[in-house]
Amino acid sequence: MKGIYSMERQADVVVIGGGITGTAILSELARYNLRCVLVEKEPDIAAGTTKANSAILHAGFDAPTGSFKAKMNVKGNALYHELEKELNLDIKWTGSFVVAFDDDGVETLKELKTRGEANGVPGLEIWDGAKVREKEPNLSKDIKAALWAPTAGICWPFGAAQAFAENAVINGAEVLRDCEVTGITVKDGRVEAVETSEGPIKAKYVVNAAGVYADKISAMAGDNSFTVKPRKGEYVLFDKTAQKSMVSGIVFPVPTKTSKGILVCATTHGNVFIGPNAQELDDKEDLSVTSAGMDEIFAGARKLCPEIPGGAAITEFAGLRAASSTGDFVLGKSKVEGLLQAAGIQSPGLTSAPAIAQYIAEIIVGETGAEKRGDYKKGRPEEPVFRELDDEAKAALIKKDSHYGRIICRCETITEGEIVDAINRPCGARTVDGVKRRTRAGMGRCQGGFCGPRVIEILSRELGISVPEVRKDGVKSYMYYEKEGAAE
């Protein structure tokens, strides 16, 4: 929806990209007396890699010691333990296994343990196969040993990005969606403004957190020091009934040079998924799912967990990882003054986001001398989850707002009240999938077959737009057309 912003703006910092990295940076900057604006080309935040990844908070043993990936991973993992309560994040600290089937694999586990200890990861242990199966009884009997990392966990990535964005907005930051960056003005070697589809935003600092497009954004300012090549990963998601024959935590195979491998993993909501594979691409928009990819994923996952119930699969999807030409995160100052890079953020980017945010904020605060806000508000607005309440609390909520008395999504028990709240919250939902990711309406067995039309009606009503203006997810993802000859 173009033209909804009055774009005669001036900011101290413009953050480009509304994924987990960009929203975490915005939230961190909002702690200071800085005018901050985040711009996102899609109708909603977290519409790229953040919405389609393994949702794992890694312990930090995989990345090379001393790399940005290693340092940000370990620090980010610790920060999530601190932020979990403050931002009401959906996290389960399940721990993770990397499993080996032979002596060579066991040697790799020892190397990973040594590297993890050098990186500062606590509690790493190597377990024998029997002990592993005590914790995850459905795993293959051929597993000889596993590296156990107790600090790893699973989270809801979109929920984390939502929490960061909401916290930033209630502290005065702006999030502009449907706002595509078209250029960056540089004068005398320093950034001066960000040109967007909605007009220019003058800026003292620009933070490039644009995911797979970060190299394009950097090039707009005259920095061509790296490229980003998308690496596609396909996934299969299973119904909640599948967990009894699969896993309750995170199980990796021994990693390869390009991937942590096809894993079997639980979600915070009780589902299980398998994947991803790894395909090097040139197309930054290719989210296709292939039959060959599905065959590869099932074959890899069944090595770990032989009795995967294929009939319980409810959806397949793909995500793109932003693999940089440097092999590491691209972080910090650019050769262009005022341009800061937060690029090439592939795995373990989700885990690293809070640490990356602090790293970028420290540079800006160090140069500007910005002081912490005296009126900073911790946390974010309360978010009722109807299905988790006891009967008394449900009754009280319905008495307060009758919308909570109407179930819209039967599979996940999501009420109209939760959907209305998701739309009207700070940085609220603007699309069907935006509602889905905030509330889980449409994420159940029927995948929105029942609740989808009702969600569309609610979006139309709450946003004050016609049904044909409601979008599924992307910029042009309209689902309805005006009836030909309809009265105006």
Phi, psi and omega in degrees: 000102185279158173078013183270351180250142169269103196267025172276079190241151171223131183228157170285320183223132169248123176260125180259115178115123185255031174276193182299324180290311182296318181291324177295319178296315179300317180297318180294317180294331182292351175286347187245164178282073180226141174273115188236136178229133173252133177244137182224128184287337181274167179291347182217162174287165173055037184266001180250237182302326184298331182273352185217078178212185186279353174061029184257134170266097187290150179289319176117022182267350189274319187287149180301136180302133179093346180286160173302320181302315182293312184294315182289327179298306184296318179291319180297319177302314179296321181294323177298325176299327179280321186279342186308310182283318184300319183256006181053054182277147180271094184227141171235120182274081187277340193075167180221155174243142162246120189254148179235147183251350183210180184297321178298319178297322179296322177298321177297320177300320179296321178295318178296320179297315179298317179294317180299319179295322176294328178282348180095020179278124182275154166076012182292136179218152172254123181253152173279168185301322182296318180292323178300316183287342172296324181274323180233082190294345182270001180284160184302140176287351179275354179292125184269322182199168179209149171271122180260125179239099188290341184273356179284158179202178176241149182218179174255099189301316180297320179299324178293315178298319177300316181297316178299315182295316180297317178299319179295316183294319180290348176255021169098354178284159178247144173239115181253115179256169188056037187226096185268135176285127180249348179181166175230123180274127179239131179230125181055040175080008181230143178297143181237325182200156172252121177273133182228170177295347180249010180113173184279152171234112177293140186210142173276327179226144175234126178254121182267100178236047191267020172060230183292346178260010184298326178293324178293317178297315179300318180296329177301330180267358178097012177253107180250032189283351180208163172234160177237124178249122180292140176239111186276139174232129179260151184223158169233130180252138183248154174300158182299336180293343184285340187298329182296338178249009181236244185226163177250357181224223186239127179228115177257154163276176172299132187289161173253183180292331185252352187204153172283357174095169178282119187245171172238128190211142174278165172246168180291346183259005176098358174276176173225147175228162172233152183127186354263165165273189182218115180235119177287130184231165168254332183281117182279003180239003186282102178245026182290151175246132187245155177294323177297320178296319178296318178299318180297317182293313180297319180297316180293318183292325182288345171293326180276317188225093191297330188260049178288124183277093183304328181291346180268000177294134182245340177196159173235149179205171179222152175227161179246130175262141184269085183274119182274158178292345180277343185081359181223173170299146174255103189233143170104202187291141173268172173290344175269121183300136178088349177263121179247137183260135167225067193241167181064033187271078171264191180305133007263057184296320178301312179296323187281345190309312181295327179288320175300318180301315178295320181299313180293316181298322180298323178294312183294315179295321179297324182276327184267338185072019181300137180264158178292145181292133176285338182253023183299134180255122176285158172073209182200169182300148179300144184232094183297136174243100191304315186294342182267355183273154173281171186301320181295316180292324177297315181297320179294322180293318179294322178295323180287322183212110186296342177302332180285353178269002181243117178279125179261314179254109183287323183301319186249003181055061179252130184267163175298325179300318179294323180290317177299317178298317181299325180285325188260003177289166171304132183056048187285173183294142177234357183223167178299314180289334173296319174295317181303313183287333179277328188240342187080008175294114183103001182262002183274198186301322184274356176052045174086004181300324180270312191272343185308307180299326180290322176298319179299316179300318181292318177300315179301314182294311186288327181271350181068037179235163179284159178304318179295345177274349179286135181249154177287308183205297186280181187302318184245029186271048178289142186250344183230157175236152174297136179296130182299129179083006181294147179294140180273000000 
